[in-house]
Structures are given as structure tokens and as C-alpha cells.
């Protein structure tokens, strides 16, 4: 691979990326950021509409760094044959077509596994590879609704509210990446590939976590609780002299420390707030009481005072404030990548650090078909082979 690697960790693996929009690219980005040789395969100009927003837009740039790009028209016999030839040397294929599409194209797992039995093939869909909804188009907000998240997000009585990020898309992509890595580890012993499947719906339901467990184990159906934590009271958003902050007072000792730091020891003695059970029962009355005490100082002053007292608290930032925070700067999650015109673009790096093989932003996202000829040459295609593919309009 002539371009710099993002890491040495996954450098021995080659990934063919057929994904579009968000969930699939999120999955492959994990592999690219850890150094895999990721080849983003797109249709040639004019074959189908660009999906996932404009290439120069922040969304596309963030999802497709650390990859190389080529064009290949899988709807032509020549393009399909070229792809299958590449599959012979690949370790991973990732796709997020609807289940019927890949079978129609002839690039489903069963077909490709005959070409390369060691192939790890990952599929991300809206609702699963089979079942009554298998061929429905998937969309993040649909999964948030069907997965229960919108019923527990927002203020009581507000009506369904979606999360502020495409959490079903993102988590489906992350789970697919995890599945790929597990399959590659298993392949070290078995020498065989396998098919990884996940969906936006499965990912969203899994992310219900303890809310899902509350229903499955105890039959409790959670409802909207606004900013209040569903079980630890008082934990939530509180009003100060100049705005708002988050406070988490889980446990009796933390509650006592909070009351002492806030000069609210009188609250500790009141029967309706004395125990965790009582505070949970009277949560709606407790929050306004706390706000009265917090009105005496600014959010920044309270964050400093409460954390010193051992009470978890923090500011509530707008996006620009997030990146201005000194701890965020210290963590180094924002990294720069050099663009074609030598300018620097800031993007989000990986939130995980490895001591010997860290991830970095090594290369900018590729232009459409930027590395087509070079990639084909690496896969053993001759100059005559490549010229024939161009002539057949397969590239």
C-alpha cells in the first residue's frame, strides 16, 4: 500500500468496502483507522446517485479517511468478474445493501465464500438478513422508534423524541466492526471465514441495555423521564445562577456530600428526602428544592465545588464548547489530516489508545476512483486487463 498506514495493528488485512451512507462506513472506518488496507469501491460516475452526502462535506470526510478509493461497476459482467478476482486476495468484504440486492448482483456471502473460503463477510441491514421486514429500507430514526429508544427519550408527556445522533447507525457499524475482528481472530485457528450479520434494529435494541433488562427480568416498561436518571435520584440537570449543570448523586453518602457542599443540610433531615426510596418517590418535588440552593452560584463555581467534595458534576456544553475544554484538548481526540491542497482538516480520531500501535489520521478521504488503476495493479491486473475494463465501462 503506497499511502501511509493509520496504524500497524491491522496492517496485514485487506478490506473491500462496498458500504454507503453511515452504518457501513462507520464499521469500515474502524478497520481503516487501525491500519487495514481498506479499498472503498464505488460505482463509476453516472451509474447511480452519490449516497452519503457530498464528498467535500464534513460527514463524508469524517467517515472515509484512511481509505483508498476505486470505481467498479458491479452491474457489468466485466466489473463483477474483476471484483470476484479481487475477493480471492481479500480478507474482508463489508456491505450494507438490502439483502435482496447483493443476491441479485451475485456478491452474496455464499457465492463469494466459494471463491475464498477464508473470507470474512459482514452485512449490515436495517432489520436483518431474513424475516418479515428483511427487504424494508433501513433508516436510523425508524430503528430508534422500533427499538424503543424514542419512547424513553425526552420529557414526560412530550411524545416520542429521537436521540440527537444517529445512534442506531453508529452502533450497528461498531458492532459489525467488532464482529469482523472476532471472526478474524477465530480464523487464525480455524483457517475459515464466516458471515457476520447485524442490523440497525438489533443494535438499537441491544443499546436499551438496563432498560431492556428491566422489562425482560421484571416486566417494567420504562417511560420518558426527561433529564432525571431513572433510578438514582437526584441525578440530572439542575439550574444555577447562570445556566445549567449535571449532577450525579448516586448513593446515600454522595447525597450527603452534596447537601453539605451545597449548604442544603436541611434537605437531608426531611423525611421525604432522607432515603433513596423516598427521594425517588418525591423526585418531582426535590429538583426545584435543589435549584433554590444552586441559584447562589454559577455553573462553573458549582462544578468546582461539588467535584472537590466528591460529588460528580459537570457542565453542559454546546458543541463548540466541547472542543474548547482543556481535558478534551489533552485527550487529543481531535486530529488533523492533510488535504490535497496541503491545507489541514480537523476530524475526530479514535477514542481508544494503544501504547505500541496507536491509530492516527494518515490520509484524506479519496476522490472518486482516485486509486483505481494502482489498486488493480496490486491485485495482479495487467495494463491490458485494466485497459479492457475501462473500455467495457466497468471502471
C-alpha positions in Angstrom: 0.0 0.0 0.0 1.8 3.2 -1.1 -0.2 5.5 1.2 0.8 5.8 4.8 -0.9 3.4 7.2 -3.0 4.7 10.1 -1.6 2.0 12.4 0.4 -1.2 12.3 -2.3 -3.1 14.2 -4.4 -4.4 11.3 -1.9 -3.8 8.5 -1.9 -7.4 7.3 -5.6 -7.3 6.4 -7.2 -6.2 3.1 -10.8 -5.0 3.2 -13.1 -4.4 0.2 -15.6 -1.7 1.3 -18.9 -1.8 -0.6 -20.7 0.3 2.0 -22.7 3.5 1.6 -24.2 6.3 3.8 -23.4 5.8 7.5 -23.7 2.4 9.3 -21.5 0.6 6.9 -18.8 3.3 6.5 -18.7 3.6 10.3 -17.8 -0.1 10.5 -15.1 0.1 7.9 -13.7 3.3 9.4 -12.8 1.3 12.5 -10.7 -1.1 10.4 -9.1 1.7 8.3 -8.2 3.7 11.4 -6.3 0.7 12.8 -4.3 0.3 9.6 -6.2 -2.2 7.5 -5.7 -1.8 3.7 -9.2 -0.5 3.0 -10.3 -0.2 -0.6 -13.5 1.8 -1.0 -15.3 0.6 -4.1 -17.9 2.9 -5.7 -19.8 3.0 -8.9 -18.3 5.0 -11.8 -19.8 8.4 -12.4 -23.3 8.4 -13.8 -24.1 4.8 -12.8 -26.0 5.7 -9.6 -26.6 8.7 -7.4 -23.9 9.7 -4.9 -25.1 8.4 -1.4 -24.0 9.8 1.9 -23.8 13.5 1.1 -21.3 15.5 -1.0 -17.7 14.2 -0.9 -16.4 17.6 0.3 -18.9 17.7 3.1 -17.8 17.0 6.8 -19.9 13.8 7.1 -18.2 12.1 4.1 -14.7 13.4 5.1 -15.1 12.1 8.6 -16.3 8.6 7.5 -13.9 7.9 4.7 -10.4 9.0 5.9 -7.6 6.4 5.9 -9.1 4.6 2.8 -8.1 4.4 -0.8 -10.8 4.6 -3.5 -11.6 2.9 -6.8 -14.6 2.7 -9.1 -16.1 -0.6 -10.3 -19.4 -1.2 -12.0 -20.7 -4.4 -10.4 -23.7 -4.4 -12.8 -21.4 -5.2 -15.8 -20.1 -8.7 -16.3 -16.5 -7.4 -16.5 -16.9 -5.4 -13.3 -18.3 -8.3 -11.5 -15.6 -10.6 -12.7 -12.9 -8.1 -11.6 -14.5 -7.9 -8.1 -14.5 -11.6 -7.7 -10.9 -11.7 -8.8 -10.1 -9.2 -6.0 -12.1 -11.2 -3.5 -9.6 -14.1 -3.9 -6.9 -11.9 -2.3 -9.1 -10.1 0.2 -9.6 -10.8 3.9 -12.9 -8.9 4.5 -15.8 -7.7 2.5 -18.3 -5.3 4.1 -21.6 -4.3 2.6 -24.9 -2.7 3.7 -27.1 -3.4 0.7 -30.6 -4.6 1.3 -30.5 -8.5 1.4 -32.1 -8.9 -2.0 -29.7 -6.6 -3.7 -26.5 -8.5 -3.1 -28.1 -11.8 -4.2 -29.3 -10.1 -7.4 -25.8 -8.8 -8.1 -24.2 -12.1 -7.3 -22.0 -10.9 -4.5 -23.7 -12.6 -1.5 -21.6 -14.5 1.1 -22.4 -18.0 -0.2 -21.2 -17.0 -3.7 -18.0 -15.3 -2.6 -17.1 -17.9 0.0 -16.8 -20.4 -2.8 -14.1 -18.2 -4.3 -12.3 -17.5 -1.0 -13.3 -19.8 1.9 -11.2 -17.6 4.3 -13.3 -14.6 3.5 -14.9 -12.7 6.4 -18.1 -11.1 5.0 -20.0 -8.6 7.1 -23.6 -7.5 6.3 -25.3 -4.5 7.9 -29.0 -4.0 7.2 -32.0 -2.2 8.6 -33.8 -5.2 10.0 -31.8 -8.3 9.4 -30.9 -10.6 6.5 -34.2 -12.5 6.7 -37.6 -12.3 8.4 -40.8 -10.3 7.5 -39.0 -7.0 7.4 -35.8 -8.1 5.7 -36.2 -6.1 2.5 -37.5 -2.9 4.0 -35.1 0.0 3.6 -33.4 0.8 6.9 -33.1 4.3 8.4 -31.7 5.3 11.7 -34.8 7.1 13.1 -37.1 4.1 12.1 -34.8 1.9 14.2 -34.8 4.3 17.1 -38.6 4.2 17.1 -38.9 0.4 16.7 -36.1 -0.2 19.1 -37.9 1.6 22.0 -35.4 4.5 22.3 -37.8 7.2 21.3 -40.3 6.1 23.9 -37.9 6.7 26.8 -36.2 9.9 25.4 -37.5 13.4 26.2 -39.7 14.9 28.9 -42.6 13.1 30.4 -45.7 13.5 28.2 -43.7 15.2 25.4 -44.3 12.5 22.9 -41.6 10.4 21.1 -38.2 12.1 20.8 -35.2 10.8 18.8 -31.6 10.9 20.1 -29.5 13.8 18.8 -27.1 11.5 17.0 -27.9 8.6 14.6 -27.2 6.1 17.4 -28.7 3.0 15.6 -26.5 3.6 12.5 -23.3 4.2 14.6 -23.7 1.3 17.0 -24.6 -1.1 14.2 -21.4 -0.1 12.5 -19.4 -0.5 15.6 -20.9 -3.9 16.4 -20.2 -5.1 12.8 -16.5 -4.0 13.2 -16.4 -5.9 16.5 -17.8 -9.0 14.8 -15.3 -8.7 12.0 -12.4 -8.6 14.4 -13.8 -11.6 16.3 -14.1 -13.5 13.1 -10.5 -12.7 12.1 -9.3 -13.8 15.4 -11.2 -17.1 15.1 -9.9 -17.6 11.6 -6.3 -17.7 13.0 -7.2 -21.1 14.4 -9.9 -22.5 12.0 -8.5 -21.1 8.8 -12.1 -20.4 7.7 -14.0 -17.3 7.2 -17.7 -16.7 8.1 -20.6 -14.4 7.6 -21.2 -11.6 10.2 -24.7 -10.1 10.3 -26.1 -7.2 12.3 -28.8 -4.6 11.8 -29.9 -1.2 12.9 -32.8 -2.7 14.8 -30.7 -5.3 16.7 -28.1 -2.7 17.6 -30.7 -0.3 18.9 -32.4 -2.9 21.0 -29.1 -4.0 22.4 -28.4 -0.4 23.4 -31.5 -0.3 25.5 -29.3 -2.3 27.9 -30.6 -1.9 31.5 -33.9 -0.5 30.3 -34.4 -3.7 28.2 -33.3 -5.8 31.2 -35.8 -4.1 33.4 -38.6 -5.3 31.2 -37.2 -8.8 30.4 -36.4 -9.6 34.1 -39.0 -7.6 36.0 -41.7 -6.7 33.4 -41.1 -2.9 34.0 -41.9 -0.7 31.0 -39.7 2.4 31.2 -41.2 5.7 30.2 -39.8 9.2 29.5 -38.0 10.6 32.5 -36.5 13.7 30.9 -33.2 14.6 32.4 -33.8 12.6 35.6 -31.9 9.4 36.0 -34.4 6.6 36.1 -33.1 5.0 39.3 -30.5 7.3 41.1 -32.2 10.4 42.5 -31.2 13.2 42.4 -29.2 12.7 39.2 -30.0 15.0 36.3 -29.9 18.6 35.1 -30.2 21.4 37.6 -30.4 25.2 37.2 -27.7 27.5 38.6 -27.2 31.3 38.7 -26.2 31.5 35.1 -27.4 28.3 33.4 -27.4 24.5 34.0 -25.2 21.7 35.0 -25.3 17.9 35.5 -25.1 16.4 39.0 -25.0 12.7 39.8 -25.7 11.9 43.4 -26.0 8.1 43.3 -25.8 6.6 46.8 -26.6 7.8 50.2 -23.1 9.1 51.0 -22.9 11.1 47.8 -26.3 12.6 48.6 -25.0 13.7 52.0 -21.8 15.1 50.5 -23.9 17.1 48.0 -26.1 18.5 50.7 -23.1 19.6 52.8 -21.3 21.2 49.8 -24.4 23.0 48.7 -25.3 24.2 52.1 -28.5 22.2 51.9 -28.2 20.0 55.0 -31.8 20.8 55.9 -32.8 18.6 52.9 -31.1 15.6 54.5 -33.3 15.7 57.5 -36.6 15.9 55.7 -38.4 12.5 55.7 -39.4 12.8 52.0 -35.7 13.0 51.0 -34.0 11.0 53.7 -33.6 7.7 51.9 -33.0 6.8 48.3 -36.5 5.2 48.1 -38.1 8.4 49.4 -36.1 10.6 47.1 -37.2 8.5 44.1 -40.8 8.8 45.1 -40.6 12.5 45.6 -38.2 13.3 42.7 -40.5 15.9 41.1 -40.5 18.0 44.3 -36.8 17.6 45.1 -35.4 19.1 41.9 -36.9 22.6 42.4 -35.7 22.5 46.0 -32.2 21.8 44.9 -32.4 24.6 42.3 -33.1 27.1 45.0 -29.7 26.4 46.6 -27.8 26.3 43.3 -29.1 29.7 42.3 -26.5 31.2 44.7 -23.5 30.5 42.3 -22.6 29.9 38.7 -22.4 26.6 37.0 -18.6 26.8 36.8 -18.4 27.5 40.6 -20.6 24.6 41.4 -18.7 22.2 39.2 -15.5 23.1 41.0 -17.1 23.0 44.5 -19.0 19.8 44.0 -16.2 17.8 42.4 -13.9 18.8 45.3 -16.5 17.5 47.6 -16.6 14.1 45.8 -19.9 14.8 44.1 -19.8 14.1 40.3 -20.9 17.1 38.3 -20.1 18.7 35.0 -21.0 21.5 32.6 -23.5 21.1 29.8 -21.6 22.2 26.7 -22.7 23.3 23.2 -20.6 21.5 20.5 -18.1 24.4 20.2 -17.6 24.4 24.0 -16.8 20.6 23.9 -13.8 21.1 21.7 -12.6 24.1 23.8 -12.5 22.2 27.0 -8.9 21.7 28.3 -9.5 18.0 29.1 -10.8 17.3 25.6 -7.7 19.1 24.2 -5.5 17.0 26.4 -7.1 13.7 25.3 -6.1 14.5 21.7 -9.3 13.1 20.1 -9.2 15.9 17.5 -6.6 15.2 14.9 -5.6 16.8 11.6 -5.3 15.3 8.1 -3.5 16.9 5.2 -5.8 17.7 2.2 -4.9 17.7 -1.5 -4.2 21.4 -1.4 -1.9 20.9 1.6 -4.4 22.5 4.0 -5.3 20.8 7.3 -8.7 19.4 8.1 -9.6 18.6 11.7 -11.6 15.4 12.3 -12.4 13.1 15.2 -9.8 10.4 15.8 -10.3 7.1 17.6 -11.4 7.3 21.3 -9.1 4.3 22.2 -5.4 4.5 22.7 -2.9 1.6 22.1 0.6 2.0 23.5 2.5 0.4 20.7 0.2 0.6 17.7 -1.9 3.8 18.1 -4.3 5.0 15.4 -3.8 8.2 13.6 -5.4 10.2 10.7 -2.9 9.2 8.0 -4.7 10.1 4.7 -7.5 12.2 3.5 -10.7 10.6 2.0 -10.1 9.6 -1.6 -11.5 11.3 -4.6 -13.9 9.2 -6.7 -11.8 6.5 -8.4 -8.6 8.1 -7.4 -6.6 4.9 -6.9 -8.4 2.6 -9.3 -5.5 1.7 -11.6 -3.0 1.4 -8.8 -5.2 -0.9 -6.8 -6.0 -3.2 -9.7 -2.3 -3.4 -10.5 -1.7 -4.5 -6.9 -4.3 -7.2 -7.3 -2.4 -8.6 -10.3 -4.3 -6.9 -13.1 -2.1 -6.2 -16.1 -2.1 -3.0 -18.1 -4.1 -4.8 -20.8 -6.6 -6.1 -18.2 -7.1 -2.5 -16.9 -7.5 -1.1 -20.3 -10.1 -3.7 -21.2 -12.1 -2.8 -18.0 -12.0 0.9 -18.9 -13.2 0.0 -22.5 -16.1 -2.0 -21.1 -17.1 0.9 -18.9 -16.6 -1.3 -15.8 -14.5 1.3 -14.1 
